[in-house]
Amino acid sequence: MENRKKVLQYSNLAIQMGVIIGIGTCFGNHLDEIYKNQTPWCTLILSLSAIFIAFYQVIKTIKK
C-alpha cells in the first residue's frame, strides 16, 4: 500500500511539471503574439521560469 502511494505521488509530480511548464510556455507565446515581438522573449523567459518553478516543486516534494 505504501509503494502505491509513492508511485501515485511521483506520477502526480510529473503531471504537475508538465502542466506548469505548458502553462508558462503558452502564456509567454500569447504575450509575444499580443506585443508582436519578433524575438520570442516572453516565451523564453516564462518557459524558463516555469521550468525552475517545476524543479523547485519537485525538490520540495522529494525532501518531505
Order of alpha helices (4+ residues) and beta strands (2+ residues): alpha-alpha
